[in-house]
Amino acid sequence: MTDAQLDPPSRMLMGPGPSDVPPRVLAALGAPTVGHLDPYYLEVMDDTRRLLQATFRTENTLTMPMSATGMAGMETCIVNLVEPGDHVLIGVNGVFGERMCDVAGRAGATVHRIEAEWGETFTPQQIEDALRAHPEVRLVGVVHAETSTGAHQPLEELGAVAHARDALLVVDAVTSLAGAPVDIDAWGVDACYSGTQKCISCPPGLSPVTFGERALARMDARRTKSQSWYLDLSMIRAYWGEARAYHHTAPVNMTYALREALRLVHEEGLEARFARHRLHHGALRAGLEALGLSYVPKRSLPMLNCVRVPDGVDDAGVRRALLVDHGIEIGGGLGPFKGRAWRIGLMGASCTRRHVTALLGALGPLLGADAGAALRAADEAYRAG
């Protein structure tokens, strides 16, 4: 392939990310590159920040895309808000809670875990009880949209619970942002991170983050430097602020793409976008259950459908057939769900009736099930609306 011109296949991306990218976003990615301190690019940065603030539903000034994918957003929050010796409480109910524990430990924190069965979520009382048991905790981390299980964590009361104990609330919204409500200011979330490749439907490469006043105060009171030079917000803040002080060469064209993807989000409208994700999730769920599949989480995300692989079914074989024969990508399970679950995404531009019906029509025969019954169940769900 070394001498061949790139000619990637056209897929229906229905895994846990990335999602399909609209032509307008791809066109923006190919616009002429300018310097990262060019006046035009500085205007693009400001516009992108305003669009991200509207998407996060926040007035936070320090809202911006980090120059790396979603895991860098997690690290950005942790290494800027945690110092060696700090105590943190992390909710672990899947892969990404585990990763948050790992990142916090690498930053020198003493990590206290609160655990739930994979696919389950946490109640405010469970978080409050854990904080009462560990009063030294200075930061609480939870995953809003656990991509490994499809579990949808309620957040509305957790900010108040954390703040009552003088702890910050940090939230992973990599899979939920722009697909389900993420109300940073209303919920009292102090720091949050996401990714571009999920419901925003931009290519992977940036990690939107936002930090509130409590988080900024914690940063300003640090006694030690951040563990990471590249992700150190004490310097990056100056580039995104009035000083425009150089820190690293920004990914100019990816910022173009993100701005265009966010423009599409807000042309549709957040509430309409959330409703679209709920509608197609309901139809897909009806169809999958008609095929005999059951969901892992009790409270499922609309954009990430995690279902159990039926006994006797070849997990990898079905996913390979979907990809090779039908051009449809779905994801396999992670951790203890490896080989036991499929993760089916309905994210952003991949959240359409065409995607739902194509998957159900292809999956039925592969399972030896009645695809017609699945499609009729989905159609009924659409009519019920």
C-alpha positions as CSV (number, residue, x, y, z in Angstrom):
1,M,0.0,0.0,0.0
2,T,3.0,2.3,0.3
3,D,2.8,3.6,-3.2
4,A,-1.0,3.5,-3.5
5,Q,-3.2,6.6,-3.3
6,L,-5.4,6.5,-0.2
7,D,-8.8,5.1,-1.0
8,P,-10.5,4.2,2.3
9,P,-13.7,2.3,2.2
10,S,-17.0,4.0,3.0
11,R,-18.4,2.5,6.2
12,M,-21.5,3.0,8.3
13,L,-19.8,3.7,11.6
14,M,-22.0,2.3,14.3
15,G,-19.4,1.3,16.9
16,P,-18.4,3.2,20.1
17,G,-16.6,5.9,18.0
18,P,-15.7,7.4,15.6
19,S,-19.0,8.3,14.1
20,D,-19.8,9.2,10.5
21,V,-18.4,12.7,9.6
22,P,-20.6,15.0,7.5
23,P,-19.2,16.4,4.2
24,R,-19.2,20.0,5.5
25,V,-16.8,18.9,8.3
26,L,-14.5,17.0,6.0
27,A,-14.4,20.1,3.7
28,A,-13.5,22.3,6.6
29,L,-10.7,19.9,7.5
30,G,-9.3,20.5,4.0
31,A,-9.4,24.3,4.1
32,P,-6.1,26.2,3.7
33,T,-3.8,26.0,6.7
34,V,-2.8,29.2,8.4
35,G,-0.4,29.8,11.3
36,H,-1.5,29.1,14.9
37,L,-1.1,32.8,15.7
38,D,-2.6,34.1,12.5
39,P,-5.4,36.7,13.3
40,Y,-7.8,34.6,11.3
41,Y,-7.1,31.5,13.4
42,L,-7.4,33.4,16.6
43,E,-10.9,34.3,15.5
44,V,-11.6,30.7,14.8
45,M,-10.4,29.8,18.3
46,D,-12.8,32.3,19.8
47,D,-15.7,31.1,17.7
48,T,-14.9,27.5,18.6
49,R,-14.8,28.4,22.3
50,R,-18.2,30.1,22.1
51,L,-19.7,27.1,20.4
52,L,-18.2,24.7,22.9
53,Q,-19.6,26.8,25.8
54,A,-23.1,26.5,24.3
55,T,-22.6,22.8,23.8
56,F,-21.4,22.2,27.4
57,R,-24.1,24.7,28.6
58,T,-21.7,26.7,30.5
59,E,-20.3,30.3,31.0
60,N,-16.9,28.9,31.9
61,T,-14.2,31.1,30.2
62,L,-11.7,28.2,30.3
63,T,-13.5,26.1,27.7
64,M,-11.5,24.8,24.7
65,P,-10.4,21.8,22.8
66,M,-7.1,20.1,23.9
67,S,-4.8,19.1,21.1
68,A,-5.3,15.3,21.5
69,T,-8.1,12.8,21.7
70,G,-10.5,12.1,24.6
71,M,-8.1,10.4,26.9
72,A,-6.0,13.6,26.9
73,G,-9.1,15.4,28.2
74,M,-9.1,13.0,31.2
75,E,-5.4,13.5,31.8
76,T,-5.8,17.3,31.5
77,C,-8.4,17.4,34.2
78,I,-6.5,15.1,36.5
79,V,-3.0,16.4,36.2
80,N,-4.1,20.0,36.6
81,L,-6.5,19.5,39.5
82,V,-4.6,16.8,41.5
83,E,-1.3,17.1,43.3
84,P,0.8,14.3,44.8
85,G,-0.7,13.3,48.1
86,D,-4.2,14.5,47.3
87,H,-7.1,12.1,48.0
88,V,-9.6,11.4,45.2
89,L,-12.7,9.4,44.9
90,I,-13.5,7.7,41.6
91,G,-16.6,5.9,40.6
92,V,-15.7,2.6,38.9
93,N,-18.4,0.8,36.9
94,G,-16.5,0.2,33.7
95,V,-13.3,0.6,31.7
96,F,-13.2,4.4,31.9
97,G,-13.6,4.6,35.6
98,E,-10.7,2.2,35.9
99,R,-8.7,4.5,33.6
100,M,-9.5,7.5,35.7
101,C,-8.1,5.7,38.8
102,D,-5.0,4.8,36.9
103,V,-4.4,8.4,35.7
104,A,-5.0,9.8,39.2
105,G,-2.6,7.3,40.7
106,R,0.1,8.2,38.2
107,A,-0.5,11.8,39.2
108,G,0.4,10.9,42.8
109,A,-3.1,10.8,44.2
110,T,-4.3,8.4,46.9
111,V,-7.2,6.8,45.1
112,H,-10.4,5.7,46.8
113,R,-12.7,3.6,44.6
114,I,-16.4,3.4,44.8
115,E,-17.5,0.4,42.7
116,A,-20.7,-0.7,41.1
117,E,-21.4,-3.7,38.9
118,W,-20.5,-3.0,35.3
119,G,-23.6,-1.6,33.6
120,E,-24.9,-0.1,36.9
121,T,-24.7,3.5,38.0
122,F,-24.2,5.3,41.4
123,T,-26.7,7.0,43.6
124,P,-26.0,10.4,45.3
125,Q,-26.3,8.6,48.6
126,Q,-23.5,6.2,47.6
127,I,-21.2,9.1,46.7
128,E,-22.1,10.9,49.9
129,D,-21.5,7.8,52.1
130,A,-18.1,7.3,50.4
131,L,-17.1,11.0,51.0
132,R,-18.2,10.6,54.7
133,A,-15.9,7.6,54.9
134,H,-13.0,9.5,53.3
135,P,-13.4,13.2,54.4
136,E,-9.9,14.0,53.1
137,V,-11.1,13.6,49.4
138,R,-10.6,16.7,47.3
139,L,-11.9,15.5,44.0
140,V,-14.7,13.2,42.9
141,G,-14.5,11.7,39.4
142,V,-17.5,10.0,37.6
143,V,-18.2,8.8,34.1
144,H,-21.4,10.3,32.7
145,A,-21.5,8.0,29.7
146,E,-19.6,4.7,30.3
147,T,-18.6,3.7,26.8
148,S,-17.7,0.2,27.9
149,T,-21.2,-0.7,29.1
150,G,-23.6,1.9,27.8
151,A,-24.5,3.0,31.3
152,H,-25.9,6.5,31.7
153,Q,-25.0,8.1,35.1
154,P,-27.3,10.7,36.5
155,L,-25.4,13.8,37.5
156,E,-28.0,16.3,38.7
157,E,-27.3,15.9,42.4
158,L,-23.6,15.0,42.5
159,G,-22.2,18.5,42.3
160,A,-24.0,19.5,45.5
161,V,-22.8,16.3,47.2
162,A,-19.2,16.9,46.3
163,H,-19.2,20.6,47.1
164,A,-20.7,20.0,50.6
165,R,-17.5,18.1,51.3
166,D,-15.3,20.8,49.6
167,A,-14.5,18.4,46.8
168,L,-14.5,19.1,43.0
169,L,-16.7,17.1,40.6
170,V,-14.9,16.0,37.5
171,V,-17.0,14.3,34.7
172,D,-16.2,12.2,31.7
173,A,-18.7,13.1,29.0
174,V,-16.7,11.7,26.0
175,T,-19.7,9.8,24.6
176,S,-22.6,12.0,25.8
177,L,-21.7,15.5,24.8
178,A,-24.0,16.8,21.9
179,G,-26.0,13.6,22.1
180,A,-27.6,13.9,25.6
181,P,-27.9,16.8,28.0
182,V,-24.6,17.9,29.6
183,D,-25.5,20.8,31.8
184,I,-22.2,21.9,33.4
185,D,-23.4,25.0,35.2
186,A,-26.8,23.8,36.2
187,W,-25.4,20.6,37.7
188,G,-22.4,22.2,39.4
189,V,-19.8,20.2,37.4
190,D,-16.3,21.7,38.1
191,A,-14.5,20.2,35.2
192,C,-15.5,18.1,32.3
193,Y,-13.9,16.5,29.2
194,S,-15.2,15.0,26.0
195,G,-14.0,14.0,22.5
196,T,-14.8,15.2,19.0
197,Q,-15.4,11.8,17.4
198,K,-18.6,10.7,19.1
199,C,-21.8,12.7,19.0
200,I,-20.1,15.8,17.7
201,S,-19.2,13.8,14.5
202,C,-15.8,15.4,13.9
203,P,-12.8,13.3,13.2
204,P,-10.9,12.1,16.3
205,G,-8.1,14.4,17.3
206,L,-9.3,16.9,19.9
207,S,-10.7,16.8,23.4
208,P,-13.1,19.6,24.5
209,V,-12.7,20.5,28.1
210,T,-14.3,23.0,30.4
211,F,-13.3,24.3,33.9
212,G,-15.3,26.3,36.4
213,E,-14.3,28.8,39.0
214,R,-13.7,26.2,41.8
215,A,-11.4,24.3,39.4
216,L,-9.5,27.5,38.4
217,A,-9.1,28.3,42.1
218,R,-7.7,24.9,42.7
219,M,-5.2,25.3,39.9
220,D,-4.1,28.7,41.0
221,A,-3.5,27.4,44.6
222,R,-1.2,24.5,43.4
223,R,2.0,24.0,45.3
224,T,3.6,21.9,42.6
225,K,3.8,21.9,38.8
226,S,1.5,19.8,36.8
227,Q,2.8,16.3,36.1
228,S,2.5,17.0,32.3
229,W,4.2,19.9,30.5
230,Y,2.1,19.4,27.3
231,L,-1.2,19.5,29.2
232,D,-0.3,22.2,31.8
233,L,-3.2,24.6,31.7
234,S,-1.2,27.3,33.6
235,M,0.5,27.8,30.3
236,I,-2.2,26.9,27.8
237,R,-4.6,29.3,29.5
238,A,-2.4,32.1,28.3
239,Y,-2.7,31.0,24.7
240,W,-6.5,30.8,24.8
241,G,-6.7,34.1,26.7
242,E,-5.8,37.7,25.8
243,A,-2.1,37.1,26.0
244,R,-2.1,34.6,23.1
245,A,1.2,33.3,24.4
246,Y,2.7,30.5,22.4
247,H,2.7,27.1,24.0
248,H,2.5,24.5,21.3
249,T,1.6,24.5,17.6
250,A,-2.2,24.1,17.6
251,P,-3.9,21.6,15.2
252,V,-5.3,24.4,13.0
253,N,-7.3,22.2,10.5
254,M,-8.8,20.1,13.2
255,T,-10.0,23.2,14.9
256,Y,-11.6,24.2,11.6
257,A,-13.3,20.8,11.5
258,L,-14.5,21.1,15.1
259,R,-15.9,24.5,14.5
260,E,-17.9,23.3,11.5
261,A,-19.1,20.2,13.4
262,L,-20.3,22.4,16.3
263,R,-22.0,24.8,13.8
264,L,-24.0,21.8,12.6
265,V,-24.9,20.8,16.2
266,H,-26.3,24.3,16.9
267,E,-28.0,24.6,13.5
268,E,-30.0,21.5,14.5
269,G,-30.4,22.7,18.1
270,L,-29.4,20.8,21.2
271,E,-32.9,19.8,22.2
272,A,-33.7,18.6,18.7
273,R,-30.5,16.7,18.6
274,F,-31.2,15.0,22.0
275,A,-34.7,14.1,20.8
276,R,-33.2,12.6,17.6
277,H,-30.9,10.4,19.6
278,R,-33.7,9.2,21.8
279,L,-36.0,8.5,18.9
280,H,-33.5,6.3,17.0
281,H,-32.4,4.6,20.2
282,G,-35.9,3.6,20.9
283,A,-36.4,2.2,17.5
284,L,-33.1,0.3,17.5
285,R,-33.8,-1.1,21.0
286,A,-37.2,-2.3,19.9
287,G,-35.6,-4.0,16.9
288,L,-32.7,-5.5,18.8
289,E,-35.0,-6.9,21.4
290,A,-37.2,-8.4,18.7
291,L,-34.0,-10.3,17.6
292,G,-33.8,-11.7,21.1
293,L,-31.0,-9.4,22.3
294,S,-30.9,-8.0,25.8
295,Y,-29.3,-4.8,27.1
296,V,-26.4,-4.8,29.6
297,P,-27.2,-1.5,31.5
298,K,-30.5,-0.9,33.3
299,R,-30.2,2.8,32.3
300,S,-28.9,2.9,28.8
301,L,-27.3,5.7,26.9
302,P,-29.3,6.6,23.8
303,M,-26.1,6.9,21.7
304,L,-24.3,3.7,22.9
305,N,-26.3,0.5,23.0
306,C,-24.5,-2.3,24.8
307,V,-26.2,-5.7,24.3
308,R,-25.2,-9.2,25.3
309,V,-23.9,-11.6,22.6
310,P,-26.3,-14.6,22.6
311,D,-24.9,-18.0,23.8
312,G,-23.4,-19.9,20.9
313,V,-23.0,-16.9,18.7
314,D,-19.5,-16.1,17.3
315,D,-18.9,-12.5,18.5
316,A,-16.0,-11.7,16.2
317,G,-17.5,-13.6,13.3
318,V,-20.7,-11.6,13.3
319,R,-18.8,-8.3,13.6
320,R,-16.5,-9.3,10.7
321,A,-19.5,-10.3,8.5
322,L,-21.2,-7.0,9.3
323,L,-18.1,-5.1,8.3
324,V,-17.0,-7.1,5.2
325,D,-20.4,-8.0,3.8
326,H,-22.4,-4.9,4.8
327,G,-20.0,-2.2,5.4
328,I,-21.3,-1.7,9.0
329,E,-18.9,-1.3,12.0
330,I,-20.0,-2.2,15.5
331,G,-17.8,-2.6,18.5
332,G,-17.0,-5.6,20.7
333,G,-16.9,-5.8,24.4
334,L,-14.1,-4.5,26.7
335,G,-12.7,-6.0,29.9
336,P,-14.9,-8.7,31.3
337,F,-17.4,-8.1,28.5
338,K,-14.8,-9.1,25.8
339,G,-16.5,-11.6,23.6
340,R,-19.7,-11.2,25.6
341,A,-21.2,-7.9,24.4
342,W,-21.6,-5.7,21.3
343,R,-21.4,-2.0,21.6
344,I,-23.6,-0.3,18.9
345,G,-23.3,3.4,18.4
346,L,-26.0,5.8,17.3
347,M,-23.9,9.0,17.5
348,G,-24.3,12.3,15.7
349,A,-24.3,11.8,12.0
350,S,-24.5,8.0,12.5
351,C,-27.8,8.4,14.4
352,T,-30.4,8.0,11.5
353,R,-33.2,5.7,10.5
354,R,-31.1,4.5,7.7
355,H,-28.4,3.3,10.1
356,V,-31.0,1.6,12.3
357,T,-32.7,-0.3,9.5
358,A,-29.5,-1.3,7.8
359,L,-28.1,-2.8,11.0
360,L,-31.3,-4.7,11.9
361,G,-31.7,-6.0,8.3
362,A,-28.1,-7.2,8.3
363,L,-27.9,-8.6,11.8
364,G,-31.1,-10.7,11.7
365,P,-29.9,-13.3,9.2
366,L,-26.5,-13.5,10.9
367,L,-28.2,-14.5,14.2
368,G,-30.6,-16.8,12.4
369,A,-33.4,-14.5,13.5
370,D,-36.3,-12.8,11.7
371,A,-35.1,-9.5,10.4
372,G,-38.6,-8.6,9.3
373,A,-39.9,-8.8,12.8
374,A,-37.1,-6.6,14.0
375,L,-37.8,-4.0,11.3
376,R,-41.5,-4.1,12.1
377,A,-40.7,-3.5,15.8
378,A,-38.5,-0.6,14.9
379,D,-41.2,0.8,12.6
380,E,-43.8,0.6,15.4
381,A,-41.4,2.5,17.7
382,Y,-40.9,5.2,15.0
383,R,-44.7,5.6,14.6
384,A,-45.1,5.8,18.4
385,G,-42.4,8.5,18.2
